[in-house]
Amino acid sequence: MAGMELLSDQGFRMDGRKPNELRRIRFKKGVFRQADGSAYLEQGNTKVLAAVYGPHEIRGSRGKALHDKLLINCQYSMATFSTQDRKRRPRGDRKAQEMTSHLKQTFDAVVLTELYPKVQLDIFVEVLQSDGGNYCASVNAATLALMDAGIPMKDYVIACSGSHMRDTPIVDMNHLEESSGGAEVIMAILPRCDQIVFLEMNSRLHEDHLSGVMDHVMVGCKDIFNILNQQVQDELCQKTELDKIVTTG
């Protein structure tokens, strides 16, 4: 599909957003009582569940244990009904294995693994509905689940995607935009210190455009951080007030 069809002459995308506008983000922490931490997140029409278990003793071969730090085990999967074409293998295919590897790489860089030697932490992510930005939504949901579990981290880790259409950088791509055949830049950052912990580009992008797209994706990550952090802080304040009422009551 030509880029002209995805960005109008008036500068609007197919879903009505401006080039630098995020999809609507909604989330809820603590959705699974059985897990140590969990979160449900919607980023546009992409819907993700994340659950965290641990830290706990190494399961299976103890040879996997790391003597000086935590072993992070990630598993990414997509529900069979998450796309229009029903998936035969919701986990274990090449794409799922690649995404699992990317998530492990991301969270190895942010979790304070040195605090938990010789034990394991499990991060399970399942995409319930896919409309683009699966990695980004998975990272953002898993970050919230880790916070819910009380796992120490250097910072939030926030992910966003972007591209370049009609001489204009865009951020937070949906499925239609991802399927257009253009380049896509995917980035995960620690927003408070501007540190990039994951960066991938899945197609060629002229070097004259790369820095502009990366700058816009970085801003997109920080905008997502502001949205998530504001709600987290609001919920914390509400909980603090409730605790005061219970204590004084």
Summary of the structure (lengths in Angstrom):
residues: 249
radius of gyration: 19.0
end to end distance: 62.6
largest distance: 63.8
contacts: 814
relative contact order: 0.17
helix: 35%
strand: 29%
